[in-house]
Amino acid sequence: MRKIILGAVALMLSSAMFAQGNNNEGAQDVTGDQNRAFVDQNGNNNDGMQTIIGDMNRTYITQVGNSNEAKSTQDAAAWQGGAGYRNYAEQLQIGNRNDSEVTQSGFYQQGFVTSRGNDNYARIGQWNDHNYASITQVGNSNWSISAQAGSNNRTNMTQSGNSNYAYARVVNGNRNMIDVNEVGNSNISNTLLMAGSDYNDIDVVQRGNRNTSGAIPYYGNSPDNYGILVDGDHNNVDLRQFGNDNMAGQVILGSNNVVDINQH
């Protein structure tokens, strides 16, 4: 067993952590601006965590093996009195039953998660404006979740495989873009614009059979049960399903919204 814990407070710092073997743990704490932090783990049961406070920082986590967990948190320093600025987080997991999470509070943030394998879970949470979230999963039984609060944000989610689930949510934000692309059978997609979100664009494409735009069942009182929920004005929704036995459910609350559903 190898356990590595690194803490740093610096400006223009590059820190790297490498571990090979089983049951590894790695933690990095960095405070300052324009830092770079790397975690590279090769083995099983790894745990990689990064906490970055400041602006224009970049974090990278790479894990190869089974039962890995990765978590990156980027925020502003307490004395700044606001959120972080132009931070970048990238996570790559290859293996089974991985858990990946990126949390960013600030402006012009970028979060990327790529999972290759089975039973993966990926979540990106971003707060404030002009942020970008990208999740790519290749394999079976993947979960992909993106939650954004703010305006001028963009989410891109791509899943290839079977039994995929994609959940994208924007709360109280304007001029956001959500793109969801699922390829396979029995995929589920939930896309929510909540709390008066205006001038947003949603594009959902599902290719395969027995796909559902909405949780099963895709109706009910809970917002999470709706395939597409729009609460706001001047939003555009484009849903395309290619295959057989597909279902689509949507709830539209507001004015001057455009919804286009095509099933082929």
C-alpha positions in Angstrom: 0.0 0.0 0.0 1.2 3.5 -0.9 -0.3 6.6 0.5 0.7 10.1 -0.7 -0.6 13.4 0.6 0.7 16.7 -0.8 -0.1 20.2 0.3 1.1 23.4 -1.3 0.7 27.1 -1.2 2.4 28.8 -4.1 2.2 30.9 -7.2 3.1 29.3 -10.6 3.5 25.9 -9.1 3.5 22.5 -10.9 3.0 19.5 -8.7 2.9 15.8 -9.7 1.9 12.6 -8.0 2.5 9.2 -9.4 1.5 5.9 -7.8 1.5 2.3 -9.0 0.0 -0.7 -7.2 -3.2 -1.4 -5.3 -5.0 0.5 -2.6 -3.3 3.9 -3.3 -4.5 7.2 -1.9 -3.5 10.7 -3.2 -4.5 14.1 -2.0 -3.4 17.6 -3.3 -4.2 20.9 -1.7 -3.0 24.0 -3.7 -3.6 27.6 -3.0 -2.6 30.4 -5.4 -2.8 31.3 -9.1 -1.6 29.7 -12.3 -0.8 26.3 -10.7 -0.8 22.9 -12.3 -1.5 19.7 -10.3 -1.2 16.1 -11.6 -2.4 12.8 -10.2 -1.5 9.6 -12.1 -2.5 6.3 -10.6 -2.1 2.8 -12.1 -3.7 0.0 -10.2 -6.9 -0.9 -8.2 -8.8 0.8 -5.5 -7.1 4.2 -6.0 -8.4 7.4 -4.5 -7.3 10.7 -6.0 -8.5 14.1 -4.7 -7.5 17.6 -5.5 -8.5 20.9 -3.9 -7.5 24.1 -5.7 -8.1 27.6 -4.5 -7.3 30.5 -6.8 -7.4 31.5 -10.5 -6.1 30.1 -13.8 -5.2 26.8 -12.2 -5.2 23.4 -14.1 -5.8 20.0 -12.5 -5.4 16.6 -14.1 -6.3 13.1 -12.7 -5.6 9.9 -14.6 -6.6 6.5 -13.2 -6.2 3.1 -14.8 -7.7 0.1 -13.0 -10.8 -0.8 -11.0 -12.8 0.8 -8.2 -11.1 4.2 -8.6 -12.4 7.5 -7.2 -11.4 10.9 -8.4 -12.6 14.3 -7.1 -11.5 17.8 -8.1 -12.7 21.0 -6.4 -11.8 24.4 -7.7 -12.8 27.6 -5.9 -11.6 31.1 -5.1 -9.5 32.1 -2.2 -11.4 33.4 0.8 -9.8 36.8 0.6 -10.9 37.3 -2.9 -14.5 37.5 -1.8 -15.8 35.8 -5.0 -15.5 32.8 -7.2 -12.5 31.4 -9.1 -11.6 32.5 -12.6 -10.5 30.4 -15.7 -9.7 27.2 -13.9 -9.4 23.9 -15.8 -10.1 20.4 -14.5 -9.5 17.2 -16.5 -10.2 13.6 -15.3 -9.6 10.3 -17.2 -10.6 7.0 -15.8 -10.2 3.6 -17.6 -11.6 0.6 -15.8 -14.7 -0.6 -14.0 -16.8 0.9 -11.3 -15.1 4.3 -11.3 -16.4 7.4 -9.5 -15.5 10.9 -10.9 -16.6 14.3 -9.7 -15.6 17.9 -10.7 -16.9 20.9 -8.7 -16.1 24.4 -9.9 -17.3 27.7 -8.5 -16.4 30.7 -10.7 -16.3 32.1 -14.2 -14.9 30.8 -17.4 -14.2 27.4 -15.9 -13.7 24.2 -17.9 -14.4 20.7 -16.6 -13.7 17.5 -18.6 -14.5 13.9 -17.6 -13.7 10.8 -19.7 -14.7 7.3 -18.5 -14.0 4.1 -20.4 -15.4 0.9 -18.9 -18.4 -0.3 -17.0 -20.4 1.0 -14.1 -18.9 4.5 -14.2 -20.3 7.6 -12.6 -19.4 11.1 -13.6 -20.6 14.4 -12.3 -19.7 18.0 -13.1 -21.2 20.8 -11.0 -20.5 24.4 -12.0 -21.8 27.7 -10.5 -21.7 31.1 -12.0 -21.3 32.1 -15.7 -19.4 31.3 -18.9 -18.5 27.8 -17.9 -18.1 24.6 -20.0 -18.7 21.0 -18.9 -17.9 17.9 -21.0 -18.5 14.3 -20.1 -17.7 11.4 -22.4 -18.4 7.8 -21.5 -17.7 4.6 -23.5 -19.1 1.4 -22.0 -22.1 0.0 -20.2 -24.3 1.2 -17.3 -22.7 4.7 -17.2 -24.1 7.6 -15.3 -23.5 11.2 -16.5 -24.7 14.2 -14.5 -24.2 17.9 -15.2 -25.6 20.6 -13.0 -25.0 24.3 -13.8 -26.4 27.5 -12.2 -25.7 30.7 -14.1 -25.7 32.1 -17.6 -23.8 31.6 -20.9 -22.7 28.1 -19.9 -22.4 25.0 -22.1 -22.8 21.3 -21.4 -21.7 18.5 -23.8 -22.5 14.9 -22.9 -21.7 11.8 -25.1 -22.4 8.2 -24.1 -21.7 5.2 -26.3 -22.9 1.8 -25.0 -25.9 0.2 -23.3 -28.1 1.3 -20.4 -26.7 4.8 -20.2 -28.2 7.6 -18.2 -27.6 11.3 -18.9 -28.9 14.1 -16.6 -28.4 17.8 -17.4 -29.8 20.6 -15.3 -29.6 24.4 -15.5 -31.1 26.5 -12.6 -31.9 30.2 -13.0 -29.7 30.7 -16.0 -30.0 32.3 -19.5 -28.4 31.7 -22.9 -27.0 28.2 -21.9 -26.5 25.4 -24.4 -27.0 21.6 -23.6 -26.0 18.9 -26.0 -26.7 15.3 -25.2 -25.7 12.4 -27.6 -26.5 8.8 -26.6 -25.8 5.8 -28.8 -27.0 2.3 -27.8 -30.2 0.7 -26.4 -32.3 1.5 -23.4 -30.7 4.9 -22.8 -32.3 7.5 -20.6 -32.0 11.3 -20.8 -33.3 14.0 -18.5 -32.8 17.6 -19.4 -34.1 20.4 -17.1 -34.3 24.2 -17.4 -35.6 25.4 -14.0 -36.5 28.5 -12.0 -37.1 30.9 -14.9 -34.3 30.0 -17.4 -34.6 32.0 -20.6 -33.1 31.9 -24.1 -31.5 28.5 -23.7 -30.9 25.8 -26.3 -31.3 22.0 -25.8 -30.2 19.4 -28.3 -30.8 15.7 -27.4 -30.0 12.9 -29.9 -30.6 9.2 -29.0 -29.7 6.4 -31.4 -30.9 2.9 -30.7 -34.0 1.1 -29.5 -36.0 1.4 -26.3 -34.6 4.8 -25.5 -36.5 7.2 -23.2 -36.3 11.0 -22.9 -37.2 10.9 -19.3 -36.8 8.6 -16.3 -39.0 5.5 -16.2 -41.7 6.4 -15.6 -41.3 9.6 -17.6 -44.3 11.3 -16.0 -45.1 12.4 -12.4 -44.9 15.3 -10.1 -41.1 15.2 -9.5 -39.1 17.4 -12.0 -36.5 14.5 -12.2 -39.2 12.4 -13.8 -39.7 14.7 -16.8 -37.7 13.9 -20.0 -37.5 17.6 -20.9 -38.6 20.3 -18.5 -38.6 23.9 -19.5 -39.5 26.6 -17.0 -38.8 29.9 -18.8 -39.2 31.9 -22.0 -37.7 31.9 -25.5 -36.1 28.5 -25.2 -35.4 26.1 -28.1 -35.6 22.3 -27.7 -34.6 19.8 -30.3 -35.1 16.1 -29.5 -34.3 13.4 -32.1 -34.7 9.6 -31.5 -33.6 7.1 -34.0 -34.8 3.5 -33.6 -37.8 1.5 -32.4 -39.9 1.6 -29.2 -38.6 5.0 -28.1 -40.5 7.3 -25.7 -40.4 11.1 -25.2 -41.9 13.2 -22.5 -41.8 16.9 -22.0 -43.3 19.7 -19.8 -43.1 23.3 -21.0 -43.8 26.2 -18.7 -43.5 29.7 -20.1 -43.9 31.7 -23.3 -42.4 31.8 -26.8 -40.6 28.4 -26.4 -40.0 26.2 -29.5 -40.0 22.4 -29.1 -39.2 20.0 -31.9 -39.5 16.3 -31.3 -38.6 13.8 -34.1 -38.8 10.0 -33.8 -37.5 8.0 -36.7 
